[in-house]
């Protein structure tokens, strides 16, 4: 199914789009759901999210996980692909985002906080949201999603001591690898806070790919991939413009 236009496959238009823009865009989401209070604008309403995915299909792009995008790029075969990532592991993502992506023939990466499965986003002020549990992760993996690490406790890695840094990065990979029965390959730096020491810890822990938020000079892109933040305000041409202008 993933290879046919209209069911999630890239099209000539999508491949041309990424070639002309010289981009391999990675979109950054957090939650997808209906929330009354959203002080950090982290949640995209379900109907708007579905519209955004339809926009990607109209452009001819296919949404994939960070791991699949990185592997395709290594083969020189990433034209027409756009990475889809979801930080924090909100349970609403399984409820609202997963069915839309499945319908489109897309996949994604969800970055979860390994020490807070079935908990809440305690790093933020209330109101808090429920996080995925092990059953949610197994369901997403069965749908083709990649399960990536977002540390053990959502710590700001540029502000912790070396021992805590190593634990946050390596222990989260070990826990997720054991839970899922497959080695976790991708990491996401909480708060987008990344420096050379954090990259070194991620590399030493055995991750293949990692994402930041913005591009950080001097750090290897493969372990600090910049992303394009998407909100509920992004639709149609505005979303397409973000892909062109910030996906470089």
Buried (B, 14 or more C-beta within 10 A) or exposed (E): EBEEBEEBBBBEEBBBBBEEBEBBBBBBBBBBBEBEEBEEEBBBBBEBBBBBBBBBBEBBBBBBBBBBBBBBBEEEEBBBBBBBBBBBBBBBBBEBBBEBBBEBBBBBBBBBBBBBBEBBBEBBEEEEBBBBBEEBBBBBBEBBBBBBBBBBBBBBBBEBEEEBBBBBBBBBBBBBBEBBEEEBBBBBBBBBBBBEBBBBBBBEBBBBBBBBBEEBEEBEBBBBBBBBBBBBEBBEEEBBEBBBEBBE
